[in-house]
């Protein structure tokens, strides 16, 4: 077991719960590995933040699928991940990141995740979003590569 911490991004949950997609299998297996403890044993400590729950609800509410969004949030909550809060310590960091990366097209919600990561000393994010590769403060872990590392491919 490693003590390295990995922030689990919203899209891992969304692809795991969503329709057929090239990322679905890898993301679903990562969620299963978190649930059965093998992620923690073989990779590191999975965590998430409160923004992930907001993003899930927002996306499903926009599609008129509140019940699905609520169900996915409940299931994510049942995984027992540590959920990092977003508070006033993240705001100045997010603003600084927005200034630094404004020309890169990075979404503000993702800057919230990075702010949380920096303030908690987390270097790695499990995400399909390649724009995290543009942020020098973090390292993106592709779920398909992680899937292989878990021996699930």
Z-matrix of the N, CA and C atoms (Angstrom, degrees):
N
C 1 1.456
C 2 1.522 1 109.05
N 3 1.320 2 115.67 1 139.12
C 4 1.444 3 121.44 2 176.69
C 5 1.526 4 109.63 3 -109.65
N 6 1.303 5 115.57 4 152.74
C 7 1.456 6 119.91 5 178.64
C 8 1.524 7 112.22 6 -94.19
N 9 1.342 8 116.70 7 2.02
C 10 1.456 9 119.71 8 179.04
C 11 1.531 10 108.88 9 -63.29
N 12 1.324 11 115.66 10 137.89
C 13 1.454 12 121.18 11 -176.26
C 14 1.521 13 110.35 12 -103.62
N 15 1.337 14 115.86 13 141.16
C 16 1.455 15 123.51 14 179.78
C 17 1.520 16 108.73 15 -126.54
N 18 1.326 17 117.10 16 125.06
C 19 1.452 18 120.08 17 173.66
C 20 1.526 19 107.84 18 -80.99
N 21 1.313 20 116.60 19 129.01
C 22 1.460 21 122.15 20 178.36
C 23 1.529 22 107.69 21 -91.90
N 24 1.322 23 115.96 22 116.62
C 25 1.461 24 122.07 23 -176.43
C 26 1.533 25 110.68 24 -77.96
N 27 1.306 26 115.09 25 159.82
C 28 1.461 27 122.75 26 -179.42
C 29 1.520 28 112.42 27 -54.23
N 30 1.330 29 117.06 28 -41.65
C 31 1.459 30 118.72 29 -173.49
C 32 1.523 31 113.42 30 -65.93
N 33 1.324 32 117.84 31 -22.42
C 34 1.465 33 120.00 32 175.89
C 35 1.528 34 109.16 33 -64.28
N 36 1.305 35 116.02 34 -44.66
C 37 1.460 36 121.84 35 179.28
C 38 1.531 37 110.10 36 -68.17
N 39 1.318 38 116.48 37 -43.55
C 40 1.461 39 121.25 38 -177.21
C 41 1.532 40 111.74 39 -64.79
N 42 1.328 41 117.18 40 -44.34
C 43 1.465 42 118.82 41 178.10
C 44 1.527 43 111.22 42 -67.98
N 45 1.310 44 116.97 43 -36.81
C 46 1.467 45 119.94 44 178.87
C 47 1.530 46 110.60 45 -62.20
N 48 1.318 47 116.85 46 -38.37
C 49 1.460 48 121.50 47 -176.74
C 50 1.526 49 113.10 48 -89.62
N 51 1.326 50 116.58 49 -13.04
C 52 1.456 51 120.24 50 -170.95
C 53 1.521 52 115.83 51 -87.71
N 54 1.318 53 112.79 52 -166.43
C 55 1.458 54 122.25 53 -179.01
C 56 1.535 55 110.60 54 -72.58
N 57 1.312 56 114.88 55 173.55
C 58 1.459 57 121.05 56 178.40
C 59 1.527 58 109.95 57 -55.14
N 60 1.318 59 115.73 58 131.73
C 61 1.467 60 122.61 59 -177.39
C 62 1.516 61 107.36 60 -162.01
N 63 1.325 62 118.83 61 152.43
C 64 1.469 63 119.91 62 178.75
C 65 1.535 64 114.53 63 -56.74
N 66 1.330 65 117.87 64 -25.25
C 67 1.463 66 120.77 65 179.52
C 68 1.531 67 113.68 66 -91.17
N 69 1.329 68 117.69 67 -12.24
C 70 1.466 69 120.94 68 -172.57
C 71 1.528 70 113.30 69 -55.89
N 72 1.302 71 117.41 70 -50.56
C 73 1.467 72 120.82 71 -175.99
C 74 1.524 73 111.84 72 -61.62
N 75 1.328 74 116.41 73 -48.27
C 76 1.467 75 120.06 74 -179.47
C 77 1.525 76 110.65 75 -61.91
N 78 1.325 77 117.31 76 -43.64
C 79 1.465 78 120.68 77 -178.70
C 80 1.528 79 111.62 78 -67.78
N 81 1.330 80 116.86 79 -40.97
C 82 1.470 81 120.09 80 178.22
C 83 1.525 82 110.60 81 -63.55
N 84 1.327 83 116.65 82 -40.02
C 85 1.467 84 119.65 83 179.30
C 86 1.528 85 111.66 84 -68.65
N 87 1.323 86 117.35 85 -32.98
C 88 1.469 87 120.22 86 176.09
C 89 1.526 88 109.73 87 -65.82
N 90 1.326 89 116.98 88 -43.64
C 91 1.462 90 120.38 89 177.76
C 92 1.533 91 109.75 90 -62.06
N 93 1.327 92 117.13 91 -41.61
C 94 1.473 93 120.76 92 177.50
C 95 1.524 94 111.04 93 -63.13
N 96 1.339 95 116.54 94 -39.56
C 97 1.467 96 120.48 95 179.21
C 98 1.524 97 111.26 96 -66.44
N 99 1.324 98 116.59 97 -33.91
C 100 1.465 99 119.59 98 174.47
C 101 1.528 100 109.35 99 -66.07
N 102 1.329 101 115.86 100 -44.82
C 103 1.465 102 120.73 101 -177.30
C 104 1.525 103 112.40 102 -63.44
N 105 1.341 104 117.38 103 -39.65
C 106 1.471 105 119.33 104 -176.46
C 107 1.530 106 113.43 105 -91.81
N 108 1.337 107 116.71 106 0.13
C 109 1.465 108 120.59 107 176.80
C 110 1.510 109 115.09 108 88.08
N 111 1.327 110 118.15 109 -6.77
C 112 1.464 111 119.31 110 -177.61
C 113 1.527 112 112.57 111 -70.95
N 114 1.327 113 117.39 112 -26.35
C 115 1.469 114 119.49 113 174.84
C 116 1.526 115 108.86 114 -60.98
N 117 1.313 116 115.84 115 -49.05
C 118 1.456 117 121.22 116 -178.83
C 119 1.528 118 111.36 117 -63.95
N 120 1.318 119 116.51 118 -41.22
C 121 1.471 120 120.60 119 -179.67
C 122 1.524 121 112.82 120 -67.99
N 123 1.324 122 116.63 121 -38.67
C 124 1.462 123 120.47 122 -170.96
C 125 1.520 124 116.23 123 -104.72
N 126 1.326 125 116.91 124 -19.31
C 127 1.468 126 119.33 125 -173.88
C 128 1.524 127 111.84 126 -123.27
N 129 1.314 128 117.30 127 -55.98
C 130 1.459 129 121.23 128 -176.66
C 131 1.512 130 110.33 129 163.86
N 132 1.292 131 115.49 130 -164.31
C 133 1.463 132 122.28 131 -175.43
C 134 1.533 133 109.16 132 -93.27
N 135 1.333 134 117.54 133 114.76
C 136 1.462 135 119.31 134 177.03
C 137 1.527 136 110.54 135 -85.17
N 138 1.321 137 116.20 136 134.66
C 139 1.461 138 122.32 137 175.73
C 140 1.526 139 107.55 138 -136.11
N 141 1.301 140 116.05 139 169.07
C 142 1.458 141 120.56 140 172.44
C 143 1.526 142 107.55 141 -142.91
N 144 1.323 143 116.60 142 -176.48
C 145 1.461 144 118.83 143 176.58
C 146 1.525 145 109.94 144 -132.13
N 147 1.313 146 115.70 145 169.25
C 148 1.459 147 120.80 146 -175.31
C 149 1.524 148 112.16 147 -63.39
N 150 1.312 149 117.89 148 -27.10
C 151 1.465 150 121.21 149 179.61
C 152 1.525 151 111.31 150 -62.34
N 153 1.320 152 118.13 151 -31.15
C 154 1.465 153 121.50 152 178.56
C 155 1.533 154 110.10 153 -59.67
N 156 1.310 155 117.17 154 -43.76
C 157 1.461 156 120.90 155 -179.92
C 158 1.531 157 110.95 156 -65.14
N 159 1.323 158 116.08 157 -41.58
C 160 1.461 159 120.57 158 177.67
C 161 1.518 160 110.43 159 -62.05
N 162 1.318 161 117.50 160 -43.35
C 163 1.468 162 120.93 161 -179.51
C 164 1.526 163 111.40 162 -63.30
N 165 1.310 164 117.65 163 -41.77
C 166 1.469 165 121.10 164 178.91
C 167 1.524 166 110.02 165 -61.84
N 168 1.322 167 116.57 166 -50.40
C 169 1.467 168 120.01 167 179.41
C 170 1.522 169 111.48 168 -60.75
N 171 1.310 170 116.70 169 -42.81
C 172 1.461 171 121.33 170 -178.88
C 173 1.532 172 111.26 171 -59.99
N 174 1.319 173 116.26 172 -48.88
C 175 1.468 174 119.80 173 -176.69
C 176 1.525 175 112.09 174 -65.24
N 177 1.326 176 116.95 175 -41.13
C 178 1.464 177 118.86 176 179.48
C 179 1.523 178 111.24 177 -73.72
N 180 1.319 179 118.43 178 -36.48
C 181 1.468 180 121.26 179 177.84
C 182 1.526 181 110.11 180 -62.84
N 183 1.328 182 116.68 181 -40.53
C 184 1.461 183 121.48 182 178.61
C 185 1.527 184 111.10 183 -58.89
N 186 1.326 185 116.68 184 -34.23
C 187 1.464 186 121.96 185 179.80
C 188 1.527 187 111.92 186 -88.19
N 189 1.340 188 117.36 187 3.69
C 190 1.453 189 120.74 188 -179.13
C 191 1.517 190 113.45 189 73.38
N 192 1.333 191 116.01 190 25.49
C 193 1.467 192 121.08 191 -177.39
C 194 1.531 193 110.72 192 -119.81
N 195 1.325 194 115.55 193 55.92
C 196 1.463 195 121.06 194 -178.36
C 197 1.525 196 112.22 195 -54.79
N 198 1.331 197 116.55 196 -45.54
C 199 1.466 198 120.56 197 -176.05
C 200 1.529 199 111.18 198 -59.42
N 201 1.322 200 116.35 199 -40.98
C 202 1.458 201 120.54 200 179.33
C 203 1.523 202 110.21 201 -65.22
N 204 1.320 203 116.58 202 -44.00
C 205 1.460 204 120.52 203 178.75
C 206 1.516 205 112.40 204 -60.89
N 207 1.318 206 116.09 205 -43.54
C 208 1.468 207 120.91 206 179.26
C 209 1.526 208 109.85 207 -64.48
N 210 1.329 209 117.31 208 -43.88
C 211 1.463 210 121.04 209 179.33
C 212 1.529 211 111.27 210 -60.95
N 213 1.320 212 117.38 211 -45.31
C 214 1.465 213 120.28 212 179.95
C 215 1.529 214 110.20 213 -63.28
N 216 1.317 215 117.29 214 -40.85
C 217 1.473 216 119.90 215 177.33
C 218 1.523 217 111.08 216 -62.81
N 219 1.328 218 117.58 217 -40.92
C 220 1.470 219 120.49 218 178.19
C 221 1.522 220 110.95 219 -63.12
N 222 1.327 221 116.46 220 -43.12
C 223 1.469 222 120.41 221 179.51
C 224 1.525 223 110.96 222 -65.23
N 225 1.323 224 117.03 223 -40.60
C 226 1.466 225 120.66 224 176.89
C 227 1.526 226 110.04 225 -62.52
N 228 1.297 227 116.88 226 -42.92
C 229 1.464 228 121.84 227 178.58
C 230 1.524 229 111.04 228 -60.53
N 231 1.338 230 117.08 229 -38.54
C 232 1.461 231 121.70 230 -179.31
C 233 1.529 232 113.37 231 -67.37
N 234 1.336 233 117.43 232 -16.37
C 235 1.465 234 119.75 233 177.84
C 236 1.528 235 111.80 234 -66.00
N 237 1.325 236 116.57 235 -20.12
C 238 1.458 237 120.25 236 177.77
C 239 1.517 238 114.23 237 78.53
N 240 1.318 239 116.78 238 17.62
C 241 1.466 240 119.70 239 176.33
C 242 1.519 241 110.56 240 -63.14
N 243 1.308 242 116.67 241 147.49
C 244 1.456 243 118.70 242 167.78
C 245 1.519 244 106.67 243 -66.41
N 246 1.335 245 116.04 244 132.70
C 247 1.463 246 121.67 245 179.89
C 248 1.520 247 107.19 246 -110.90
N 249 1.314 248 115.08 247 112.92
C 250 1.460 249 120.52 248 -178.47
C 251 1.522 250 109.48 249 -81.88
N 252 1.311 251 115.20 250 134.65
C 253 1.464 252 120.94 251 -179.37
C 254 1.512 253 110.87 252 -81.32
N 255 1.306 254 113.14 253 157.41
C 256 1.458 255 120.95 254 172.55
C 257 1.518 256 105.44 255 -109.13
N 258 1.321 257 115.37 256 120.26
C 259 1.457 258 118.21 257 -178.12
C 260 1.520 259 110.10 258 -136.60
N 261 1.307 260 116.37 259 -165.74
C 262 1.466 261 120.49 260 -174.03
C 263 1.526 262 112.98 261 -63.36
N 264 1.327 263 118.61 262 -21.20
C 265 1.466 264 120.24 263 177.52
C 266 1.523 265 112.04 264 -68.19
N 267 1.330 266 116.98 265 -27.32
C 268 1.458 267 120.44 266 -178.82
C 269 1.526 268 112.67 267 -79.77
N 270 1.309 269 118.02 268 -25.49
C 271 1.464 270 121.00 269 -174.01
C 272 1.531 271 112.46 270 -60.84
N 273 1.334 272 120.39 271 -52.54
C 274 1.466 273 118.48 272 179.59
C 275 1.535 274 112.34 273 -61.68
N 276 1.317 275 116.83 274 -36.53
C 277 1.462 276 120.31 275 178.89
C 278 1.524 277 110.03 276 -65.89
N 279 1.319 278 117.42 277 -42.33
C 280 1.463 279 121.18 278 179.22
C 281 1.529 280 110.69 279 -62.84
N 282 1.315 281 116.82 280 -41.08
C 283 1.468 282 120.81 281 178.99
C 284 1.529 283 109.94 282 -64.21
N 285 1.318 284 117.05 283 -43.43
C 286 1.464 285 120.76 284 178.68
C 287 1.534 286 110.98 285 -63.16
N 288 1.325 287 116.47 286 -40.53
C 289 1.466 288 120.37 287 177.72
C 290 1.530 289 110.82 288 -66.18
N 291 1.334 290 116.67 289 -38.46
C 292 1.466 291 120.28 290 178.06
C 293 1.523 292 110.51 291 -61.94
N 294 1.321 293 116.42 292 -40.78
C 295 1.469 294 120.07 293 177.35
C 296 1.522 295 110.93 294 -65.70
N 297 1.321 296 116.38 295 -42.30
C 298 1.464 297 120.80 296 -176.86
C 299 1.525 298 112.99 297 -70.67
N 300 1.334 299 117.06 298 -33.42
C 301 1.468 300 120.46 299 -172.45
C 302 1.525 301 114.22 300 -116.10
N 303 1.332 302 117.72 301 16.85
C 304 1.475 303 121.08 302 -175.67
C 305 1.526 304 113.15 303 -59.64
N 306 1.311 305 117.95 304 -29.32
C 307 1.463 306 121.48 305 -178.60
C 308 1.530 307 112.49 306 -85.45
N 309 1.318 308 118.40 307 -5.54
C 310 1.467 309 121.97 308 -175.02
C 311 1.524 310 113.73 309 -92.43
N 312 1.323 311 117.56 310 -8.71
C 313 1.458 312 120.54 311 178.78
C 314 1.522 313 114.48 312 75.06
N 315 1.304 314 116.80 313 27.05
C 316 1.467 315 120.87 314 -179.65
C 317 1.530 316 108.73 315 -84.70
N 318 1.331 317 115.81 316 134.19
C 319 1.462 318 120.93 317 -177.78
C 320 1.524 319 111.00 318 -68.51
N 321 1.334 320 117.01 319 139.95
C 322 1.466 321 120.50 320 178.94
C 323 1.528 322 113.13 321 -55.03
N 324 1.334 323 118.04 322 -36.97
C 325 1.473 324 119.39 323 -179.51
C 326 1.529 325 110.81 324 -63.07
N 327 1.329 326 116.49 325 -31.73
C 328 1.459 327 119.05 326 177.65
C 329 1.524 328 111.35 327 -74.65
N 330 1.319 329 116.72 328 -28.93
C 331 1.463 330 119.84 329 174.24
C 332 1.524 331 110.27 330 -68.07
N 333 1.338 332 116.75 331 -29.15
C 334 1.466 333 120.17 332 174.35
C 335 1.526 334 109.07 333 -63.61
N 336 1.339 335 117.22 334 -46.90
C 337 1.474 336 120.41 335 178.09
C 338 1.527 337 110.64 336 -58.04
N 339 1.321 338 116.62 337 -45.39
C 340 1.466 339 120.24 338 -178.31
C 341 1.524 340 110.52 339 -64.86
N 342 1.318 341 117.57 340 -38.49
C 343 1.467 342 120.97 341 177.24
C 344 1.522 343 110.98 342 -60.42
N 345 1.318 344 115.87 343 -44.55
C 346 1.462 345 120.87 344 177.75
C 347 1.525 346 109.48 345 -61.55
N 348 1.318 347 115.97 346 -45.34
C 349 1.465 348 120.15 347 -179.04
C 350 1.525 349 111.34 348 -59.45
N 351 1.308 350 116.42 349 -49.17
C 352 1.469 351 120.90 350 -178.81
C 353 1.526 352 110.09 351 -59.65
N 354 1.318 353 116.48 352 -46.48
C 355 1.461 354 120.04 353 -177.09
C 356 1.525 355 113.67 354 -69.55
N 357 1.326 356 116.79 355 -14.92
C 358 1.469 357 120.79 356 177.31
C 359 1.527 358 112.25 357 -110.93
N 360 1.327 359 116.64 358 8.27
C 361 1.461 360 120.38 359 177.45
C 362 1.523 361 114.20 360 68.98
N 363 1.325 362 116.92 361 27.85
C 364 1.467 363 121.84 362 -179.96
C 365 1.521 364 108.89 363 -96.93
N 366 1.304 365 116.47 364 128.18
C 367 1.468 366 121.59 365 -177.64
C 368 1.521 367 113.77 366 -99.21
N 369 1.339 368 118.23 367 -25.79
C 370 1.464 369 120.32 368 -170.58
C 371 1.520 370 112.29 369 -116.03
N 372 1.342 371 114.10 370 138.69
C 373 1.457 372 121.93 371 176.07
C 374 1.519 373 108.29 372 -124.87
N 375 1.320 374 116.64 373 130.23
C 376 1.452 375 121.91 374 175.35
C 377 1.527 376 106.42 375 -88.13
N 378 1.333 377 115.92 376 113.33
C 379 1.463 378 120.66 377 -172.74
C 380 1.520 379 110.80 378 -157.91
N 381 1.326 380 115.83 379 150.92
C 382 1.458 381 120.56 380 171.28
C 383 1.526 382 110.79 381 -86.94
N 384 1.314 383 117.75 382 -13.78
C 385 1.464 384 122.03 383 -174.85
C 386 1.525 385 111.93 384 -75.54
N 387 1.332 386 115.13 385 106.86
C 388 1.468 387 119.97 386 -176.58
C 389 1.519 388 113.10 387 -69.66
N 390 1.332 389 118.93 388 -14.72
C 391 1.466 390 118.63 389 177.97
C 392 1.529 391 111.90 390 -65.83
N 393 1.338 392 117.44 391 -18.81
C 394 1.464 393 118.53 392 173.70
C 395 1.531 394 110.76 393 -63.99
N 396 1.333 395 116.76 394 -22.63
C 397 1.472 396 120.25 395 176.74
C 398 1.522 397 111.98 396 -65.05
N 399 1.323 398 117.41 397 -19.68
C 400 1.461 399 122.33 398 -179.71
C 401 1.529 400 112.41 399 -83.23
N 402 1.314 401 116.68 400 -10.54
C 403 1.468 402 121.19 401 -176.37
C 404 1.522 403 108.29 402 -99.14
N 405 1.308 404 115.97 403 110.23
C 406 1.473 405 120.56 404 -172.99
C 407 1.531 406 113.67 405 -68.36
N 408 1.328 407 117.14 406 -16.78
C 409 1.454 408 120.36 407 -178.05
C 410 1.534 409 113.32 408 -77.78
N 411 1.330 410 117.37 409 -13.93
C 412 1.465 411 120.57 410 -177.10
C 413 1.529 412 111.19 411 -133.39
N 414 1.312 413 114.87 412 163.23
C 415 1.463 414 122.21 413 176.16
C 416 1.523 415 107.07 414 -119.79
N 417 1.332 416 115.78 415 122.99
C 418 1.461 417 119.66 416 177.52
C 419 1.522 418 109.57 417 -84.82
N 420 1.309 419 115.75 418 134.83
C 421 1.463 420 121.99 419 174.79
C 422 1.523 421 106.92 420 -108.29
N 423 1.321 422 115.91 421 116.82
C 424 1.452 423 121.98 422 179.37
C 425 1.528 424 108.72 423 -68.31
N 426 1.331 425 118.19 424 130.53
C 427 1.467 426 119.38 425 -177.51
C 428 1.528 427 113.52 426 -61.39
N 429 1.321 428 117.87 427 -30.59
C 430 1.457 429 119.96 428 179.40
C 431 1.534 430 110.60 429 -69.79
N 432 1.330 431 116.75 430 -37.05
C 433 1.468 432 119.70 431 176.14
C 434 1.526 433 110.62 432 -69.78
N 435 1.314 434 116.74 433 -39.24
C 436 1.465 435 120.67 434 177.50
C 437 1.527 436 110.21 435 -65.42
N 438 1.299 437 115.39 436 -38.82
C 439 1.465 438 122.02 437 176.47
C 440 1.521 439 109.58 438 -54.78
N 441 1.319 440 116.43 439 -44.56
C 442 1.477 441 120.61 440 177.76
C 443 1.516 442 111.35 441 -65.48
N 444 1.346 443 116.79 442 -41.82
C 445 1.462 444 121.03 443 -179.71
C 446 1.539 445 111.96 444 -63.50
N 447 1.322 446 116.11 445 -29.16
C 448 1.461 447 121.04 446 177.90
C 449 1.528 448 111.07 447 -79.04
N 450 1.348 449 115.74 448 -4.89
C 451 1.460 450 119.82 449 -178.78
C 452 1.511 451 112.75 450 74.13
N 453 1.327 452 116.22 451 27.38
C 454 1.461 453 120.04 452 -176.06
C 455 1.518 454 113.12 453 -101.88
N 456 1.321 455 117.72 454 -3.33
C 457 1.472 456 118.18 455 -176.21
C 458 1.514 457 111.48 456 -87.74
